[in-house]
Amino acid sequence: MDTRRLLRTSATALAAAGLLISGCSPGGSPSEASASDSASGSVSDPAALKKYYEQKLTWRGCGVPDFQCATMKAPLDYAKPDGPGIDLAVARKKATGPGKRLGSLMVNPGGPGGSAVGYLQAYAGIGYPAPVRARYDMVAVDPRGVARSEPVECLSGKEMDAYTRVDQTPDDPAEVRKLTESFKKFAQGCEKRSGTVLPHVSTVEAARDMDIFRAVLGDRKLSYVGASYGTFLGATYAELFPKRTGRLVLDGAMDPSLPARELNRDQTAGFETAFRSFAEDCVKQADCPLGQKSPTDVSNRMKAFFKKVDARPVPTGGDRSLTESLATTGVIAAMYDESAWPQLREALTGAMSGDGAALLGLADSYYERESDGTYANLMYANSAVNCLDLPPSFTGPDEVTKALPSFEQASPVFGKGLAWAALNCTYWPVKATGAPHRIEAKGAAPIVVVGTTRDPATPYKWARSLADQLSSGTLLTYNGDGHTAYGRGSDCIDTAINTYLLEGTPPTRGKKCS
C-alpha cells in the first residue's frame, strides 16, 4: 500500500471499484467562525467571504436521473479571501417525500480523496434508507483537490503503474533507495502538476468549504454523515463552527489527537485484526487456499506467499505481473468488507496456482485504476491531504528501521510494508499546516460517533477516543467486521442512526449492536 492513513469506506473501495432540524432560511455570516481556527484556515477579513456565502448556484442536470449538479466558488486561500478562488463540484438530489423536509443532508465517503459527488450518485442518494431520503435533500461537495474539484494530479498512468509495483518491504540498502526515490518522484510530480492547489487542500479548508455550501443551500445548521476520513472532516467542522453543527453522524471514526506515526501503527494493527477475522473464517471454508489448520497457520502461509511473490512476481496474462506490493494491496482491499472474503479466497487460489489476474484486479480496484491504464485522482489527493494535515511519520529511512519491530508486532502479516509506506510524506514539497490535537467542539449539538469492533482501517479505539473528546459525543458500537457500520446490514445500527437523523434523538449512551 503506497499511501498511509488511507481511510476509505467499503463503498468507495469496492463497490465504486463499489441535530437541530435544518431550516430553509439563510445561514449565519462568515464572521461567526470559532476562535479555534487553525492557521491553515484562518480568515484575515471575514467580511471578504460574503460574496462566497451569498453566491447563487446554477443547478443543471448531471446525466444521472433525479440528480442536479453545480459549481460552487470558494477562496483558494482563506487567509486571502480577496485572492484567487477555487471551483468546487457540488450535487444534490431533492427530498422525495412524504413528510416535512428537514433540510439538506451532506455526505462524505472518506479517503481522503474519495469523491463525495460520486458517492452521492452511486450510493447515498439512492441507497440510504428511504425515510431519510424522503425528508432530506441529499447533497455532496467534492473536497478541494478531489475528483471534480480541481483535482490534484501527480503521475501519468504508466508512472503510477511503476509506483504501485515498487517493493515496499526493502531487504537491502539498494531497495531502500529505490523506494525512497519512488516517494520523491511521486511528490515532485504532484508539485509539478498541482503546485498551485497543493498548499490549500487541508481538512480545515475543506470544512470551511462545507460551511459555505451549507449557507448557499439555505440551511442554518449542517446535517452530515461522514464515513472514515469523513469523520475527521465532520469533527473539524464541528470544531470550527459548533453553533452551526446540527445532526452529525461520524461513522468509522478517526482520532484527531494522534500523531501520524501512531495513526499508522494503529491502522496496521487494525488490518491485522481484520486479517485474523478473515483467517478464522477461511479455515472453515473448503476453498481456503491457505489451509484449514488454524488461523495462525493461515497467517504464516500468507506471509510465505508474499515472500515468494517478492522473489518472483506472478504472471497475470497481461503485460503487468503481480508483485508483492500489488498482492499485499489486493489482500488489504478485501479487508474493508467481509463480503469480499470469498472473492479474496478465489483470487489467492489463482495467484498461488500461477495466475495473479484476480488479485491484481483487487489491487486495481483499491487504486481506482481503469482498464485503459488511467487512474482516478484518489491516491494523489490522499497524499496531498494527509501530508498537509499532519507532520510526517518519519524523518527518513533510519527512523523506519528503528520503528519496524513495533509495526511488525502490530501486524506480523502487514507490519513491515505498512511501516515503510508511512515514509511517503517525508518528501512532501509542502510543509504540514495541521497538527494532532483533541477536538471537543464545545457548544455543538449531540454528535453520534460510530465504531466497529473489528474495523481494519479505523480501529474501534479511535471511535471511543473521539466520542470521549467531543463534548457532545455519543458512541454507538457495532460488534462486527468491516469498515464502517451504517447501511451495511445491521438493523440495530441503521435504526439508531435513522432515528437520530429524523428525530434528533441520539442513541442511548453505551448502545451496542451486532
Secondary structure, DSSP 8 states (H G I E B T S, - for coil): --SSS-EE-HIIIII--------SS----GGG--TT--GGG--S-GGGGHHHHT-----EE-SSTT-EEEEEEEES-TTSTTS-EEEEEEEEE----SS---EEEEEE-EETT--HHHHIIIIIHHHS-HHHHHHEEEEEE--TTSTTSS------HHHHHHHHHS-SS--SHHHHHHHHHHHHHHHHHHHHHHTTTGGG--HHHHHHHHHHHHHHHT-SSEEEEEETHHHHHHHHHHHH-GGGEEEEEEES---TTS-HHHHHHHHHHHHHHHHHHHHHHHTTSTT-TT-SS-HHHHHHHHHHHHHHHHHS-B--SSS--B-HHHHHHHHHHHTT-GGGHHHHHHHHHHHHTT--HHHHHHHHHHHTB-TTS-B-SHHHHHHHHHHHHS--S-SSHHHHHHHHHHHHHH-TTTHHHHHHHTTGGGG-SS-----------TT---EEEEEEEE-SSS-HHHHHHHHHHSTTEEEEEEEEESS--TTTT-HHHHHHHHHHHHH-----TT-EE-
